[in-house]
């Protein structure tokens, strides 16, 4: 059995990781390489290759691997590694419903303990609904959008020339929101800067809103790159809240930009709410097509 060796995630891992992800139909935000790269030093996410699979290890366990090959052998290798190197039974996190059913068929109900946490479910939206905001249930969003568009502004794609300005706006936003005194928000701020520092190497795409010569909102995203290549993961979205409708505008303008519309995505994954009440309310207000449930599996 091949020995597993986990290492820090590097930008050079992007190509082979994408090759693994495109073998599966996963739509979880963690399967976008940018997610793992941005958060890797903050949550100590490490990576390994094993016979056609991409494996991620965190202090809490392992993300269910992407790729193709002998699943039973791969799981056996991980169980052995977890017992030998971590001193505990194998634990998978971020397991979606279809993968959960597969594991139940392979190992039975009695071989593992299964739990779930609503705070970590991804919000997945229909692209057409999010780009048009049509329908009675999204009437309030259209009103916010119309109000913001009373301002003189323009939407522009993020380019190499605007990265520093985006980072400056992000730092200003952090100051306004008291981010630097909140450990959880500070971690996210660090992940954002890591993403901006490697924006084009990661294959990120994004846009910003400028009014009065100043950037007041920005967002960026990347393809998950699954088998159907039908899902975009929105990693970051920030806006000045004193401008009514600014958040709605950056979301809608980005969805309608040629960067996104030309790709023909079916779904937009806007990640989880982490149990934050205001964030949950906001994400639900856009009427997701579904919540991507995720499970934690502890093997006995």
Secondary structure, DSSP 8 states (H G I E B T S, - for coil): ------EE--GGGHHHHHHHHTTS----GGGSHHHHHHHHHHHT-EEEEETTEEEEEETTEEEEEEE-S-HHHHHHHHHHHIIIIISS--EEEEE-HHHHHHHHHHH-GGGEEEEE-GGG-EEEEEHHHHHH--SGGGHHHHHHHHHHTTS--EEEE--TTTHHHHHHHHHHHHHHHTGGG-HHHHHHHHHHHHHHHTTTTTT-EEEEEEETTEEEEEEEEEE---TT--EEEEEEEEE-TTSTTHHHHHHHHHHTSHHHHTTT-SEEE----TT-HHHHHHHHHT--SEEE--EEEEE-
